[in-house]
């Protein structure tokens, strides 16, 4: 990845952590955001980002379909999107389950990205994704602990 591409990727990646951090902070203080539960905001944003990563995985799989494993990556990308959706639907009755399921989704999609797409991504992207996944999972663990 060249330097021109790295800056927006880096910047947008870290800016994407802001809703996680703000909603986790609001959860800890029991503050509502836009008259909505901060917990619902956290879970819904998490589901959206997991779905986004599923779409990225889908696109990468289609662009590198010469690999014999690309079909597995396509299936997994759909699984992660469905996991995000079910977590969101189930969150209103059990936030704990949704938080754990989404955190496991982030961990598993990162492992799948490494397995299926690592040959097509440079070390900078791998390091960025590892840091972002660690931050997101850490915030899920914090929210799990305080709810």
N, C-alpha and C positions, 0 to 999 in steps of 0.2 A: 504494500500500500504506500503510495507516494505521500510526501509531506502535505501537498494540497488536499488530498483526501483525508489525511489523518486529523487535521484540525477540526473540521465539522463533525467527524465521527466521534472524536474525543469529547468535544464540547457538548454535542447533543446527547451522547451517552451519559455524561455526568449531570446534565440538566434534567435528564429523565429520572434521576434519583430524587429530585426536589419534592414531587408529590408524595413519594414514599416517606421521606423524612418529615415533611410537614404534617401528614396525616398521622404518623406514628407519634409525633409530639402532641398533637391534638388529642389522640387517644389517651395518652398518659395524663393529660390535664383534664380529661373528660369534657372537651370543648366540641361543640358542633360546628361544622363548616357549611356555610350556605344553608343553614337549617337542616343539615343532613348529618347523620351519625358519621363520625370520623372513621369508625371501623368499617362502615359500608364503603366509604370513599377509598380506604386503603385496599379492601378486598376487590372492589371493582376496578381500580387502577391496576392492581396486580394481575387480574384476569385479562385486562386489555393488553398489558405488556407481554404476558405469556402468549396470548394470541398473536401479537405482532411478531414475536420471535418464532412462532410456528410458521407464520407466513414467510419469514426470511428463510427458514429451513426448507420450506416448500420450493421457494424460488431457487435457492442454491441447488437443490436436488434436480430440478428441471434443467438448470444450466449445466449440470455435470452428469448427465444421464448416461455417459459412457461407462460409468462404474456399475458393477454388478449389484451393488447394494443400494442403488438410488431408490428402488421401489420401497425398501424398508424405511428409508428416510422420509419418503412421501407419506407412508402409513403412519409413522411416528409423528410427523408434523400435524396430521389430522387428529391423532390421539391427544396431543398436547392442547390443541385448540378446543377439543371437546372437554378435556379436563378443566380448562379455564372456564368454559361456559357452565359446566355442571357445578363447579365451585361457586360461581357467582349465583346461580339459581339456588343452591343449597345454603348459601351464606346467611340468608335471613332467618333460618331455623337453627343453624349451628356455625357460628363464626370460627370456632376452634378448628373444626374439620376443614373448613375452607382455607384457613391460613396454612395449616399443615399440608394440605393437598397442593396448594399453589407453590409453597416453598419446595416441596418434592418435585413439582413440575419444573421449576427453574433449575434445580440440580440435574434432573434427568435430561432436560433439553440441552444443557451445556455438555453433558457427557455424550449425547447423541451428535451434537455439532462437532465435537472433537473426533468422534469415530467416523462420521460420514463426510465431513467437510474440511478436515484439517489440511489436506493436501492442497486445497484451493485458497487458503487464507494464510497471511503472513504472521510472523511472531508478534508483531505489534497488536494486531487484532485479537489474537489469542490472549495476550496479557490484559488488554482492555476488557474483553468479555469475562475473563476470570475475576478481575477486580470488581466489575459491575455485579456479577452474579454473587460474589461474596458479600458485597454491601447489601444487595436485595435480600439474600437469605438471612443475613444478620438482622436486618430490620424485621423480617418475618418472625425470627426467633424472639426479638424484643417484644413485638406486638403479642405473640403467643404468651409470653411470660407475664405481660401486664393485663391480659384479658381473662 
